[in-house]
């Protein structure tokens, strides 16, 4: 195919394709091998099929009966992650060894978006949380009761899928964006070698501090409902799924599999030097592939804290109350310094939004409808 015949048409096709690409959304027609990425493999398919296409062929991206320069223009305009210009796709479909529930895998696949991605600007790894419905509130553990502000249990529907950080934001990720590291646990220890210190979660960050990080990265905090739905990942128990407990468990003695926390007699934290943050992702993930939802650091979410919001919360996409009891914001998940009672799926904690702590950090979320 002579280059002189392609170049004028290719220039026009590229302009047309780039102008129209914003309307294509997640429908990435140039992803011919359906792996979530438009790359050299898809380019090879187009070049192999180059020429007339009297019968329907996948490489005829604009459906005009030929594989030619306009189709190449569409492919180049969609080059990269399908529907996610901000991310690199790591895995299109959920790994069955991680997302073990077939219903959850189907829910993720049915969104049309890749399961595991990496944000290009921050290198934060994220997993897709599909839309769905769950019962929010009050899941007592084997020896822990639920607080009165975990009631009433109420049905919540989240209508849009979203991405959530697979791990808590690390010291390295915070420093790369903000330029400084406020964390208390910046030194190596017997439990954390020097090379892994940067992978400890950032702490000593207030809710207010975090807003600057979010503005700089086009991220957000999850709502409290999103956080609990993500933690549960289809379970209804006090603690999410873990090895040996695919449906979750109410047994606080098993929490050492998923949480760095304060448990007398455990290897996690009993007193002294063992009580510290650990590098993210070392313990078992939940059913969506999220790590450290229990323990390590407690996590700020977006909502104000209210004692009675659950009684009046809307059932669809609850945004949280318009103001907070005592001016507090919600924290979830417990920490290295908490006993397992505060690491239950429904347990709620709160803090002054301007006040940082060495047991509080956060993980980020990303809205798909805004892409």
C-alpha positions in Angstrom: 0.0 0.0 0.0 1.8 3.2 -1.2 2.3 5.7 1.5 1.3 8.5 -0.8 -2.2 7.1 -1.0 -2.6 6.9 2.8 -1.2 10.1 4.2 -3.8 12.7 3.0 -6.7 10.5 3.9 -5.1 9.5 7.2 -4.7 13.1 8.3 -8.4 13.8 7.7 -9.4 10.6 9.4 -7.3 11.4 12.5 -9.0 14.8 12.8 -12.4 13.3 12.5 -11.7 10.4 14.9 -10.2 12.7 17.6 -13.1 15.1 17.3 -15.6 12.2 17.7 -13.7 10.2 20.3 -15.3 12.0 23.3 -18.6 10.6 22.3 -17.4 7.0 22.2 -17.2 6.7 26.0 -16.5 3.1 27.1 -17.5 1.7 23.6 -14.0 1.2 22.4 -14.5 -0.4 19.0 -10.8 -0.5 18.2 -10.2 -3.0 21.1 -10.4 -5.8 18.6 -9.0 -8.5 21.0 -11.2 -7.3 23.8 -8.4 -7.0 26.4 -9.3 -3.5 27.5 -6.4 -1.8 25.7 -6.0 -0.6 22.1 -2.4 -1.4 21.4 0.0 -3.0 18.8 -2.0 -6.2 18.7 -5.1 -4.3 17.5 -3.0 -2.3 15.0 -1.6 -5.6 13.6 -5.2 -6.8 13.0 -6.1 -3.6 11.1 -2.9 -3.8 8.9 -3.5 -7.6 8.2 -7.0 -6.9 7.1 -6.1 -3.8 5.1 -8.1 -3.4 1.9 -11.7 -4.1 0.7 -13.9 -5.8 3.2 -17.0 -6.9 1.2 -18.2 -9.0 4.1 -18.4 -7.8 7.7 -15.0 -7.7 9.4 -14.1 -6.5 12.8 -11.3 -4.3 11.5 -13.7 -2.2 9.5 -14.1 0.1 12.4 -16.3 2.7 10.6 -18.4 0.1 8.7 -17.8 1.5 5.2 -16.8 -1.8 3.6 -13.0 -1.3 3.6 -10.2 -1.4 6.1 -8.3 1.7 5.3 -7.1 5.1 6.6 -10.3 6.2 8.4 -10.2 2.9 10.4 -6.6 3.5 11.3 -7.5 7.0 12.4 -10.2 5.6 14.7 -7.7 3.1 16.2 -5.0 5.7 16.8 -7.6 8.1 18.4 -8.6 5.3 20.8 -5.0 4.2 21.5 -4.4 3.2 25.1 -6.9 2.1 27.8 -10.5 1.7 26.5 -12.7 4.4 27.8 -10.2 5.4 30.5 -7.8 8.0 29.1 -6.5 8.6 32.7 -5.5 4.9 33.3 -3.5 1.9 32.2 -5.4 -1.3 32.2 -3.7 -4.0 34.3 -6.4 -6.7 34.1 -9.6 -6.3 32.1 -11.6 -9.2 33.7 -11.5 -9.9 37.4 -9.1 -12.7 38.5 -11.2 -15.6 39.7 -8.6 -16.4 42.4 -9.3 -12.9 43.9 -12.9 -12.2 43.0 -14.1 -15.6 43.9 -17.8 -14.9 43.8 -19.2 -15.5 40.2 -22.0 -13.0 40.8 -19.4 -10.3 41.7 -17.3 -11.2 38.6 -20.3 -10.9 36.4 -21.3 -7.6 37.9 -17.8 -6.2 37.2 -17.7 -7.5 33.7 -21.2 -6.2 32.9 -20.1 -2.6 33.6 -17.9 -2.8 30.4 -15.0 -1.3 32.3 -11.7 -3.0 33.3 -11.4 -4.5 36.7 -7.9 -3.4 37.7 -6.2 -0.3 36.5 -3.4 2.1 37.4 -3.9 5.9 37.4 -1.3 7.3 35.1 -0.7 10.5 37.0 -0.2 9.0 40.5 0.5 5.3 39.8 -2.3 4.5 42.3 -3.7 1.1 41.5 -7.5 0.9 41.6 -10.2 -1.8 41.2 -13.7 -1.4 39.8 -16.5 -1.6 42.3 -19.8 -2.3 40.4 -23.1 -0.8 41.1 -25.4 -2.8 43.3 -27.6 -3.0 46.4 -26.8 -4.0 50.0 -28.0 -3.8 53.6 -26.0 -1.1 55.4 -25.4 -1.1 59.1 -25.1 -3.3 62.3 -23.0 -6.4 61.8 -21.9 -7.4 65.3 -18.9 -9.7 65.7 -18.5 -12.8 67.9 -17.7 -10.7 70.9 -18.5 -7.2 69.7 -21.9 -5.5 69.7 -23.0 -2.8 67.3 -23.1 0.8 68.4 -26.6 2.4 68.4 -25.5 4.7 65.5 -25.0 1.6 63.3 -28.8 1.3 63.3 -31.3 1.0 61.7 -30.1 -1.5 59.1 -31.3 0.0 55.8 -31.2 -1.0 52.1 -28.9 1.1 49.9 -28.5 1.1 46.1 -25.5 2.5 44.4 -26.5 3.1 40.8 -23.1 3.8 39.3 -19.9 1.8 39.3 -16.7 3.5 40.5 -13.0 2.9 41.0 -11.5 2.6 44.5 -7.9 2.5 45.5 -6.8 -1.1 45.8 -4.6 0.0 48.7 -4.5 2.9 51.1 -2.6 5.9 49.8 1.1 5.3 50.6 3.7 7.7 51.8 5.5 7.6 48.4 2.3 8.5 46.6 1.4 11.3 48.9 5.0 12.7 48.8 5.1 12.6 45.0 2.0 14.8 44.8 2.4 17.0 47.9 6.2 17.3 48.1 6.4 16.5 51.8 5.7 13.5 54.0 3.7 14.2 57.3 3.7 10.6 58.5 5.0 9.6 61.9 6.1 6.1 60.8 8.9 7.1 58.4 11.7 4.9 59.8 12.6 1.3 59.2 11.8 -1.2 62.0 12.3 -4.8 62.8 8.9 -5.4 61.1 9.4 -3.0 58.1 12.7 -2.9 56.2 13.9 0.4 54.9 13.0 -0.4 51.3 9.4 -0.9 52.3 8.9 2.2 54.4 7.6 4.3 51.4 4.9 1.7 51.0 3.4 2.3 54.5 0.1 4.2 54.3 0.4 7.9 54.7 -0.9 9.1 58.1 -1.0 12.3 60.1 -3.2 13.7 57.4 -6.4 15.4 58.3 -9.6 15.4 56.2 -8.9 19.0 55.4 -5.3 18.2 54.3 -6.5 15.5 52.0 -8.6 17.9 49.9 -5.5 19.4 48.4 -4.3 15.9 47.4 -7.7 15.2 45.8 -7.8 18.5 43.9 -4.3 17.8 42.5 -5.1 14.3 41.4 -8.7 14.6 40.2 -9.7 11.9 42.8 -12.2 12.0 45.6 -13.0 10.3 48.9 -15.6 7.5 48.8 -18.9 8.2 50.5 -19.6 6.2 53.6 -22.1 4.0 51.8 -19.6 3.3 49.0 -17.0 2.4 51.5 -19.1 -0.1 53.4 -20.4 -1.6 50.1 -16.8 -2.0 49.0 -15.7 -3.5 52.3 -18.5 -6.1 52.3 -18.0 -7.2 48.7 -21.2 -9.2 48.8 -20.8 -10.5 52.4 -23.2 -9.7 55.3 -20.8 -10.7 58.2 -18.8 -8.5 60.6 -15.6 -9.1 58.6 -15.2 -9.5 54.9 -14.1 -12.7 53.1 -10.6 -14.1 53.7 -8.8 -17.4 53.2 -11.0 -20.2 54.6 -14.0 -17.9 54.9 -15.2 -17.1 51.4 -18.5 -15.7 52.7 -16.9 -13.7 55.5 -16.9 -14.4 59.2 -18.1 -13.0 62.5 -15.1 -14.5 64.4 -12.8 -11.7 65.6 -10.1 -14.3 66.1 -9.7 -14.6 62.3 -9.2 -10.9 61.7 -5.4 -11.3 61.8 -5.7 -12.6 58.2 -6.9 -9.3 56.9 -6.0 -6.6 59.5 -3.0 -5.1 61.2 -4.5 -4.2 64.6 -4.3 -4.3 68.3 -5.0 -7.9 69.5 -3.6 -9.1 72.8 -1.5 -12.2 72.1 -1.3 -11.7 68.3 1.7 -11.2 66.1 0.2 -8.0 64.8 0.3 -5.5 67.6 0.3 -6.1 71.4 2.5 -3.3 72.6 5.6 -1.3 72.0 7.5 -1.5 68.7 5.1 -3.9 67.0 2.4 -1.2 67.1 2.9 0.6 63.8 1.7 0.8 60.3 2.8 -1.8 57.8 3.3 -1.7 54.0 0.0 -1.9 52.2 -1.3 -5.1 50.7 0.5 -7.7 52.8 -2.6 -9.3 54.2 -5.5 -11.0 52.3 -7.8 -8.9 50.1 -11.6 -8.9 50.2 -13.9 -10.1 47.4 -13.3 -7.1 45.2 -9.5 -7.3 45.5 -9.2 -4.5 48.1 -6.6 -4.7 50.8 -6.4 -3.2 54.3 -10.1 -2.3 54.5 -9.7 -3.5 58.1 -6.8 -2.2 60.1 -3.4 -0.6 59.2 -4.9 2.9 59.2 -8.4 4.1 59.7 -9.7 5.8 56.6 -11.4 9.1 56.1 -14.5 9.1 54.0 -16.3 12.1 52.5 -19.4 12.2 54.8 -20.1 14.2 57.8 -20.9 12.1 60.9 -24.4 11.9 62.2 -25.9 9.9 65.0 -29.3 9.4 63.4 -28.6 9.8 59.6 -29.3 6.1 59.0 -32.9 6.6 60.0 -33.5 9.2 57.3 -30.8 8.3 54.7 -32.1 8.1 51.1 -32.0 4.6 49.8 -30.3 5.5 46.5 -26.8 7.0 46.4 -26.9 8.5 49.9 -24.6 11.5 50.0 -24.3 11.7 53.8 -25.9 14.4 56.1 -25.6 18.1 55.3 -23.6 18.8 58.5 -21.9 16.8 61.2 -22.7 16.1 64.8 -20.0 18.0 66.7 -18.4 19.0 63.4 -17.0 15.5 62.9 -16.3 13.6 59.7 -16.6 9.8 59.4 -13.7 7.4 59.5 -13.9 3.7 58.7 -12.0 0.4 59.0 -10.1 0.6 62.3 -6.3 0.8 62.5 -3.1 -0.7 63.8 -4.0 0.7 67.3 -7.6 -0.5 67.3 -9.2 -3.8 68.5 -11.2 -5.8 66.0 -14.5 -4.3 67.1 -13.8 -1.1 65.2 -12.7 -3.1 62.1 -16.1 -4.6 61.5 -17.9 -3.9 58.2 -20.5 -1.6 59.8 -18.4 0.0 62.6 -18.3 3.8 62.5 -15.7 6.1 63.9 -15.4 9.9 63.6 -12.9 12.7 64.0 -12.4 16.5 63.7 -11.7 17.1 60.0 -8.8 19.5 60.8 -7.1 17.0 63.2 -4.5 14.5 61.9 -3.5 11.3 63.6 -0.9 8.6 63.3 -3.6 6.0 62.9 -5.7 7.7 60.2 -5.1 7.8 56.5 -7.3 7.3 53.4 -7.9 5.7 50.0 -9.1 7.4 46.9 -12.1 6.9 44.6 -12.7 7.9 41.0 -16.1 8.6 39.4 -16.7 7.0 36.0 -19.6 9.2 34.9 -17.3 12.2 34.9 -14.8 10.6 32.4 
